[in-house]
Amino acid sequence: MTLLNIVVKHVQVFTYATMKISTNKIPLIHEVIPHIDIITSTLDEFMDDAGKHPAVQYAALRGLLMLNKYYTLTDESIVFRIAMSKLCSISIQDTNTCHLSASSN
């Protein structure tokens, strides 16, 4: 499998998130956060997979660093905190999967 085939195969998570977020006139933060979390998990998997080409692992690292740079800017945002409490409430009601600590709300 060529490097290009490897990369194309794994770009789907980015394409999906882009399409979902771009379809809204104004993407809301509580809708975007789950996509960021999925992308973060995907990048973590790319980096940790020793079977991946080193260039793919490095690209995943660089992508994760960039994603985290902007994601950490939301930590101090009141909008982020409100959105996370809304997201957490939805998760608790629907699937009981909220993993935020009390100090994060």
C-alpha positions in Angstrom: 0.0 0.0 0.0 1.5 3.4 -1.0 1.8 6.3 1.4 -0.9 8.2 -0.5 -3.3 5.2 -0.1 -2.7 5.1 3.7 -3.3 8.8 4.1 -6.5 8.9 1.9 -7.9 5.9 3.9 -7.5 7.8 7.1 -8.7 11.3 6.0 -12.3 10.2 6.1 -12.7 11.4 9.7 -11.7 14.9 8.7 -13.9 14.9 5.6 -16.9 13.8 7.7 -16.4 16.4 10.4 -15.9 19.1 7.8 -19.0 18.2 5.9 -21.1 18.0 9.1 -19.8 21.3 10.5 -20.0 23.1 7.1 -23.6 22.3 6.5 -24.7 24.6 9.2 -24.8 28.3 8.5 -23.4 28.9 12.0 -21.7 25.9 13.6 -22.5 25.8 17.3 -19.7 24.9 19.7 -21.6 22.1 21.3 -22.0 20.5 17.9 -18.3 21.0 17.0 -16.8 19.7 20.2 -17.7 16.0 19.6 -16.0 16.2 16.2 -12.9 17.6 17.7 -12.9 14.8 20.2 -13.2 12.2 17.4 -10.4 13.8 15.4 -8.2 13.9 18.5 -8.8 10.1 19.1 -8.1 9.4 15.5 -4.8 11.3 15.5 -3.8 9.5 18.8 -4.4 6.2 17.1 -2.4 7.2 14.0 0.5 8.2 16.3 0.5 5.1 18.4 0.2 2.6 15.5 3.7 1.3 14.9 2.5 -0.2 11.6 1.9 3.2 10.1 4.5 4.9 8.0 6.7 7.3 10.1 5.5 10.2 7.9 1.9 9.4 8.8 2.7 9.2 12.5 4.6 12.5 12.3 1.8 14.2 10.4 -0.7 13.0 13.1 1.6 14.4 15.8 1.7 17.8 14.0 -2.0 17.7 13.5 -2.7 16.9 17.1 -0.4 19.7 18.3 -2.2 22.2 16.1 -5.7 20.9 17.1 -4.7 21.1 20.8 -3.3 24.6 20.3 -6.7 25.9 19.3 -8.7 23.6 21.5 -7.0 24.9 24.6 -8.1 28.4 23.7 -11.7 27.3 24.4 -10.9 26.2 28.0 -11.3 29.7 29.3 -14.3 30.6 27.2 -17.6 30.9 29.0 -19.3 29.8 25.8 -17.2 26.6 25.9 -18.2 25.9 29.5 -21.9 26.4 28.7 -21.7 24.2 25.7 -19.9 21.5 27.6 -22.5 21.6 30.3 -25.2 21.3 27.6 -23.3 18.5 25.9 -22.8 16.7 29.2 -26.5 17.1 30.1 -27.5 15.6 26.8 -25.0 12.7 27.2 -26.2 11.9 30.7 -29.8 11.9 29.7 -29.3 9.9 26.5 -26.4 7.5 27.1 -24.9 8.2 30.5 -21.5 8.8 28.9 -20.5 12.2 30.3 -17.0 11.9 31.7 -16.4 15.5 32.8 -15.4 16.1 36.4 -17.4 18.5 38.6 -14.7 21.1 38.3 -15.1 21.2 34.5 -18.7 22.3 34.6 
